[in-house]
Amino acid sequence: MAVSTGRLALLEAAEELIARRGIHGVSAREVVKAAGQRNNSAIAYHFGSWHGLLDAVWSRHAPRVNAQRAALTDAAHLDGPPALEPLVYAYVHPLVTEIARGRPSYWARFNEQWLATAPLVFLAVPPPGAVQADYYPSDESLAVLASLLEAIAQRLDLAESDARRRVGLTVRFVIGSFASWERAHEAGDATDLSTFESEIVELACAMLRVPGR
């Protein structure tokens, strides 16, 4: 289905502005203006609400990322229980693939902003009343990610609660690192993304393996 010019402009403006300034640092009016729209109700018209706009931004990326993560996770299980490295790669590489699509990319920075207010252990959408992020994607878009992160946690030689916390910390390290890469790349840094990916995968595995106390 073709995306209307106005709708696409709003999606691109919202992703960039939120990536740069955070969900609370951007107003709906600013997104409408940056998208070149004259109707202040454009977000409501196209997406129903501000939350609907955020869901739509997420949905521009999540299906591709989820499909690649699911395929890599399945491949890692072909010969029995997978080692840690293939699972970490299955988490990181689809993120890198999506970042590489952007000219420039704001996807890691968008993720960084929503993670900034999320609870440390965020592997599932929390129940009503629980501590949660200012914004959470739908259950469906988080399902593949949650399953993969749980599989990573199960490979750690840590108590369950410690393992889940370690995964939460590692995800923040990974997302923050690629958000920094996006900012540096946009400013003219020529660091190769594939080389950077290899280093981040290695560091993430080392971080996950640090013995508990």
Disulfide bonds with the S-S distance in Angstrom:
none
